[in-house]
Amino acid sequence: MEICHYPVMHKEVLEYLKPVSEEPIMIDCTTGEGGHTALFLEKYPSLKVIGLDRDKEIQKKAIERFKDYKDRFEPQNCWFNDYLKNRESDSADMILFDLGISVYHYVESERGFSFAHDERLDMRLNAEQELSAEDIVNIYPETELANIIYKYGEERYSRRIAERICRERLEKRITTAKQLADIIAAAVPAAYRYGRINPATRTFQAIRIEVNKELDRIEPALKEAVRVVKKGGRIGVITFHSLEDRKVKWFFKDEASENNTISILTKKPICPSEEETSVNSPSRSAKLRIVEKL
């Protein structure tokens, strides 16, 4: 099935992120299939977008999608924190981070991001790195595994889940997403197993974050983004869970109050409209924060 990512809060992103020069440059730090990039390229005919993504497979979709834009779209296969660290100061009009994992990864990538599919347990965005989700669940010590599940998944049954994983892996190596999901379900109380959300949801989130070091990249990237964006230029960040949003919120607050380098344009984060959530239910948890460089 061919998946096309729905650009979350696209109306709000277009409203807040605006060029400050005649030949503007936008850095889309999490391009994916290019949902947001497409909107900006269409709206601003003189705009060039540098599209970053660490996943070569999903980036191929964006490259194909924007082939007619020629040099107005420049793909870069890299982590956004690494790219921004090496980019010159005051060289971009707009910088956008959409920190959500694309629907492509859950439905089409076949890398075990979703507990709904019987796929290999991988979860790597960078296929060239060694550490995978399979390594984590089969190698990490029980205490470390429990701490990761609690810290990155905010899972109250983290110790029970870690204990069950370590017990099961003694009998048979854990290699698929379904296998892991079944182990998690067996580890938690029945009431939790049949609750509002799948009991594997938080553990899968935690393992994915650990595999890709997602939270570790946010603050260094935002620090460099403030340096890279031009005076009057804006940075937008879309988050999808409290761990991400907390890091973004406090970085911006500290940068505005202590360093006085930015103005926070969204004192409270912007959330999706009822209209948007009705057609794109995964957007329900999204929050958008915008700052402007002074």
N, C-alpha and C positions, 0 to 999 in steps of 0.2 A: 504494500500500500504506500502510495506517494503522499508524504506529509508536508504541509506548508505551515510554518509557524505563524500564529496570530500575533501581530505586534501589540503588546500590552500597552494600554493607555496611549495609543498613538496620537489621539487628538491633543491630549495634554502635553505630550512630549514635543509635538510640532509647535504648540503654542508658546512653550517656554524656551526652547532652544532655537536661537535665531543667530544668523551670521552677523559679524561685526566688521567685515571687510568686503571689498568688491569681488575678490576671488577667494571665497571662503574654503576652509578645510575643516572637515568633521572627522573625528576619530570614533568609529563605532567599535568599542572594545570587546563586544560580545556579539559578533555579526550573525552567527548561525546561518539560517537560510536567507537572511537579509530583509526581514520584514520591516524594520525601522529604516534601514538604509534606503530601501526602495521609495519610501515616502519622501525622504529628504532629497534624493536625487531628482525626483519628479517635481518637487515644489521649487527647488532652487537650481535653475539651469546652469549656473556658473560654479556650482558646488562640486568639490572633489571629496570623496569619502575614502578614508583608509580603513579597511575592514579587517579587524583582528579576529582570529579564532585559532585555538590550539588543535582542534579536531580537523584533520585533513579531509575526512569523508564529508562532513557537513559543509565544509568550506567549498568543496567542489560544486555543491548546489548553488551557492552564492555566485561563484565565478561564472557558471553557466547562465544564471539568471541575469547577470549584469554585463554580459559580453558585448551587448550593443552600446553600452556606455563607454567602452574603451578605456582611456586613461583617467576617466572621471571616477572609476572604482579601482582601488589598489589593494589587493588582498595581501595580508601578512599572516603567515602561519606561525603563531607564537602565543605565549601567555601575555596578557595585557600589562601586567606589572613589569615584565622584562622589556617590552616595547617602549613603554612610557619612560622607563629609567634611562633609555638610550636616545630619546628624542630631544631635540633642541627646545629651549625655553621659548615661551610666547609664540608658538607656531601653529596653534589650532584655534578655530573660532568656537567649536563646540566639541564636547566629549560626552559620550553616552555609554553607560554601563547598564546592561539588562542581565542581572545576575541569575536569572532563572535558567534551569535546564530545559532545553528545547523538547517539544513533543517528539521530535525526531528520535531523540535518545531513548525515550521510553518505548516508542512504538516500532521504530524502524532500524535502529542501530544493531540490534541483536547482541548487546553487550551486558545484559543482565541489570540494567538500571531499574527495571520494573519487576516486582514480585509476581506480576500477573502472567509472565511468560516463562516457559521452560528453556532458558538460554544460559550460555556459559556465564559464569560469574566473573565479570571483568571490571566494568564501570570506569575505565580509563578514558579521559578525553584526549590524552596524548598517548597514542598507541606505542610510542617508542620508549616510554618509561618502563622500568622493571616492575614496580609495585602495582599489583592489581587487587581487586576485592577478594579474589580467591586466596591470594597470599595472606591478606589480613586475617581472614576467618580461620585459616589453617595454621598460621605461624605465630600470630601475636599471643603473648601470655594472657591468661584469663583476666587478671587484674587490669592490664592495659586495655584489653578488649572491652571490658565492662566500663572503664572510664571514658573511652571514646564514644560508646553508645549513649552514655549518660550526658556527656559534655556536648556532643554534636547532634544528638537526637532528642535530648531532654526526655529520655525514656525512663520511666520510674521502675520498670522491671529489668533494668540493664544487667544487674548481677545475675539474675535468674537466666536471662537469655545468654549471657557470656558463658555461664557454667554449662548450660545445655549444649552450646556450640562446641565447647572444648571436650565434652563427654562424647558427642557424636563423631567428632573428627578422629577420635582414637579408633573408632570402628571402621570408618570409611571417610576418605577425603571429600570435603564439600566443594563441589565443582559447578553447580548450577544455581540460578536464582530461585527456582522452585524448591530445590532441596533446602536452601537456607530459609526460605519463607515457611516451609513445613516445620523446621526445627524451632523457629521462633514461636510459631503457633502452639507447638507442644509445650513450650517453656512457660507460657503465661496462663493466668487463671481463665477459666471458661468464660466468665462474664466479660473479660477484656478481649478474649479471642473473638467474640461475636459482638463487639462494641461498634461505635459509630464509624471508626476508621479501621482499616486492616492492621492487625497487630505488628506487621512487619514494616509499616510505613516509617516509623522513626528510626529503626535500626538501619534500614536501607539508606536513609538520608545521611545518617552518621558515617556509615562506611564509605559512601560516595564522597563526602566532604573530606574524609581522611585520605582516600586514594588520590584525590586531585588537589589537596591542600587548599581548598577553596577559601576558607576564612583567613588563612595566612597571607593571601594575596591582596586582600581588600585595602587595608590601611596603607601599605607601601604604594599601591597603585593610585590611591586618592591623593597621596602626598605629591607624587610626580605629576598627576593630572593638574593640580593647582599650579604647579610650575610651568607646565606645557601650555595651558590655555592662555589666550591673549587677555589683556586688560579689557574688561567689559564682556569677555567670553563667558560661557556658562557650561557647567557640568551637571549632568542629570544621572541619577542612580535609581534603578528599579530593583527592589529587593522582594523576596518571597517568603522569608521566615524571620523570626525575631533575632536570631543570631547574627544574620547579615545586617539587618536594619539597625541593630544596636551599635555595631561597629561604625556604620556610616553616620548615624546620628551624632555620636560622640566625637568622631573625627571632625565633622563639620563644626560642631559647637566649639571645640577647642581651637580650631583653625581661625574661626571668626573672632573669638574673644581674646585669645592669647597672642596670635600672630597678626590679626587684623588684615588678613590677605583676601578674605572673601566676605560676601554678604549672603546670608541665608534667605532665599526668596520664598521658601515654604516652611514657615514656622512649625506647621504641622504637616505631616506627609500627605500627599494627594493619593486618594484611593480610587479605584475604578468605579464608574457609575453603575447603577442598577442595570442600565441598558447593556453595558459591556459584559457584566458578569452573567447576564441571561444568555448571551451567545458564546461566551468563552469562560466557562466555570473555573478553570485553573487560575484565572486572574483575580479571584476573590481575595487572595492573601497578599496581593501586590501592593507595594507602597513606593511612591515616587518622591524623591527629594531633589531640589534644584538649588544650586548656588551660583553666584556671579563673582568673578574675580575683580577685586578693587584696583 
